[in-house]
Amino acid sequence: MNRIFILIITVASANAAIPWSACENHKCLIWNNTTTNCEVKDCWKYDDTAGCERAGAGFIPALVLQCIPFTGFFGSGFGNMGRWDIFNWYLMADFLIPTIFLCVVCCCWCWLCKPPEPGQEPLLGGTSDPSAGFTILAGACGCVWAVLLITMWIWGIVVIAGKQVEAPWTSYNGDKIMCPLV
């Protein structure tokens, strides 16, 4: 009977001496054979008192900025979380596309403003006033631009609220990684 008791004590103390056993109690820690130490998994943070917690950019500030129409049209929710690639798409939609539309409208305006040569019929179905064509073209370009901005604004709200986009984060060892929003 005494032999069994000693055997159980020996097995329990041998299990406590295994160095990676401290990592097994926490879901965010992983054993590194190179450093012979526990390290935190990517997109996690570890505190001795709080334990394991998800790490990453917060989605609440990004969502609030994206929901406000003025800031949402500029994609500031994506800028807040550090997604400069998506933020740049918003800036292109806000500034580059209207500039292209303006150039197209100005070129068409110059073409339409040209007075008809003698013996030619005026453009736009018999009227010599090119403002009707300009109004139609400018209105169409404005409508396309407005639909694009509203669509991108709503898409940004849906993507951020659904946490479907990842944000840049610095890992435990200092590498730049992408983590889900928290």
C-alpha positions in Angstrom: 0.0 0.0 0.0 2.8 2.4 0.8 4.4 1.8 -2.6 1.3 3.1 -4.5 1.2 6.3 -2.5 4.8 7.1 -3.3 4.3 6.4 -7.0 1.4 8.9 -7.1 3.4 11.6 -5.4 6.3 11.0 -7.8 4.1 11.3 -10.9 2.4 14.5 -9.7 5.8 16.2 -8.9 7.2 15.1 -12.3 4.2 16.8 -14.1 4.9 20.1 -12.3 8.5 20.1 -13.4 7.6 20.1 -17.2 8.4 23.6 -18.4 5.5 24.0 -20.9 2.8 23.0 -18.4 2.3 26.7 -17.5 1.3 27.3 -21.1 -1.4 24.6 -21.1 -3.5 26.5 -18.6 -4.1 29.5 -20.8 -5.6 29.4 -24.3 -3.5 32.4 -25.5 -0.1 31.1 -24.5 2.0 28.8 -26.7 5.4 27.1 -25.9 8.4 28.2 -27.9 11.1 25.6 -28.1 13.7 28.2 -29.2 13.4 30.5 -26.3 12.1 27.8 -23.9 9.4 30.1 -22.7 5.7 30.7 -23.1 4.8 33.3 -25.7 1.5 35.0 -26.4 -0.4 33.9 -29.6 -1.0 36.4 -32.3 -4.1 38.7 -31.7 -4.1 37.9 -28.0 -2.7 39.7 -24.9 -1.9 38.1 -21.5 -2.0 39.7 -18.1 -1.2 37.8 -14.9 -4.3 39.2 -13.2 -6.8 39.4 -16.1 -5.5 36.3 -18.0 -6.1 36.0 -21.7 -7.9 38.7 -23.7 -8.4 39.3 -27.4 -6.1 42.0 -28.8 -6.7 44.3 -31.7 -8.2 47.6 -32.8 -11.5 48.5 -31.2 -14.5 48.5 -33.5 -16.7 50.9 -31.5 -14.7 54.1 -32.3 -14.4 53.1 -35.9 -18.1 52.3 -36.1 -19.1 55.6 -34.5 -16.9 57.6 -37.0 -18.3 55.6 -39.9 -21.9 56.1 -38.9 -21.7 59.9 -38.8 -22.5 60.9 -42.4 -19.9 63.7 -42.7 -17.0 61.5 -41.5 -18.4 58.3 -42.9 -18.3 59.6 -46.5 -14.6 60.1 -46.0 -14.1 56.6 -44.6 -12.7 57.9 -41.3 -13.8 54.7 -39.6 -11.2 52.8 -41.7 -8.6 55.5 -41.1 -9.2 55.2 -37.3 -8.4 51.5 -37.3 -5.4 52.0 -39.5 -6.8 50.5 -42.8 -5.3 53.2 -45.0 -5.9 51.1 -48.1 -9.7 51.2 -47.7 -9.5 54.8 -46.5 -7.7 55.8 -49.8 -10.5 54.3 -51.8 -12.9 56.5 -50.0 -10.7 59.6 -50.7 -10.5 58.6 -54.3 -14.3 58.4 -54.5 -14.7 61.7 -52.7 -12.1 63.7 -54.7 -10.7 61.9 -57.8 -14.0 60.8 -59.3 -15.6 64.3 -59.0 -12.5 65.8 -60.6 -12.8 63.3 -63.5 -16.5 64.1 -63.9 -15.7 67.8 -63.9 -13.2 67.4 -66.6 -15.6 65.4 -68.7 -18.4 67.9 -68.2 -16.0 70.8 -69.1 -14.8 69.1 -72.2 -18.4 68.4 -73.3 -19.4 71.9 -72.4 -16.7 73.3 -74.6 -17.8 71.1 -77.4 -21.4 72.0 -77.0 -20.8 75.7 -76.7 -19.2 75.9 -80.0 -21.7 77.8 -82.2 -22.9 75.9 -85.3 -21.3 76.7 -88.6 -23.4 78.4 -91.2 -25.7 75.9 -92.8 -25.4 73.4 -90.0 -28.2 72.5 -87.6 -27.5 73.4 -84.0 -26.7 70.5 -81.6 -29.3 69.0 -79.2 -32.3 68.8 -81.5 -32.6 72.2 -83.1 -31.8 74.4 -80.1 -28.8 76.7 -80.1 -28.7 76.7 -76.3 -26.2 74.1 -75.0 -27.3 74.5 -71.4 -29.9 71.6 -71.7 -27.1 69.1 -72.5 -24.9 70.5 -69.8 -27.6 70.2 -67.3 -28.4 66.6 -68.2 -24.7 65.6 -68.2 -23.9 67.4 -64.9 -27.1 65.9 -63.2 -26.2 62.4 -64.4 -22.6 62.7 -63.1 -23.8 64.1 -59.8 -26.4 61.3 -59.4 -23.7 58.6 -60.1 -21.4 60.2 -57.6 -24.0 60.5 -54.9 -25.1 56.9 -55.3 -21.4 55.8 -55.1 -20.8 57.8 -51.9 -24.0 56.5 -50.2 -23.2 52.9 -51.2 -19.7 53.1 -49.9 -20.9 54.8 -46.6 -23.4 52.0 -46.0 -21.0 49.3 -47.0 -18.4 50.7 -44.5 -21.0 50.6 -41.6 -22.0 47.0 -42.5 -18.4 45.8 -42.7 -17.2 47.4 -39.5 -20.3 46.5 -37.5 -20.0 42.9 -38.7 -16.3 42.8 -37.9 -15.7 41.5 -41.4 -12.5 43.5 -41.8 -9.2 43.1 -40.0 -7.0 45.9 -38.7 -3.2 46.1 -38.3 -1.8 45.2 -34.9 1.6 44.7 -33.4 2.2 41.1 -32.2 3.9 40.1 -28.9 7.3 40.0 -30.5 6.9 43.3 -32.4 5.8 42.1 -35.9 3.1 43.8 -37.8 0.1 41.5 -38.2 -3.6 41.7 -39.1 -6.1 41.0 -36.3 -9.9 40.9 -36.1 -11.6 43.9 -34.5 -12.4 43.6 -30.8 
